Amino acid sequence: MAWGDQVEWLEKWAAETGEVAECLNNRPDVPVHLLFVWSAYLQLRTDRQVGLDKGPIMFSSINAYAQRYHIDDIDLFDRFVALIRAMDNEERSFKPEQQQT
C-alpha cells in the first residue's frame, strides 16, 4: 500500500534497465483462488465517499458488483462482502509511517 502508483513505474524501470528493485521481489503473491476478489477490490476501492477522511466502499457498490458477476448464493455473497470489507478496512487504517524499511 505504501507504493501507491509507484509499482507500475518500478516495473517499467526494471524492464527497461534489466535490474529488479528488491521491493518488487518482496511483494506478496495473491493466491489464485483470491484473484477474483482482489481484482474486485481494486475496482471497488475507487467507489467510496470522500469527505475529510476516506470513507468505506459503499455497500451498494459491492452489491452491484456481486450481482454483475452472479454471486447469488448468500454464503458466497457474505464471504465476498467480508473479504472486500477486510481489505478496505486495512487500506483505510494504513498510515505511510507504518511501512517497514
C-alpha positions, 0 to 999 in steps of 0.5 A: 500500500505504501507504493501507491502508483509507484509499482507500475513505474518500478516495473517499467524501470526494471524492464527497461534497465534489466535490474529488479528493485528488491521491493518488487521481489518482496511483494506478496503473491495473491493466491489464485483462488483470491484473484477474483476478489482482489481484482474486485477490490481494486475496482471497488476501492475507487467507489467510496465517499470522500469527505475529510477522511476516506470513507468505506466502499459503499455497500451498494457498490459491492452489491452491484458488483456481486450481482454483475458477476452472479454471486447469488448464493448468500454464503458466497455473497457474505464471504465476498462482502467480508473479504472486500470489507477486510481489505478496505478496512486495512487500506483505510487504517494504513498510515505511510509511517507504518511501512517497514524499511 
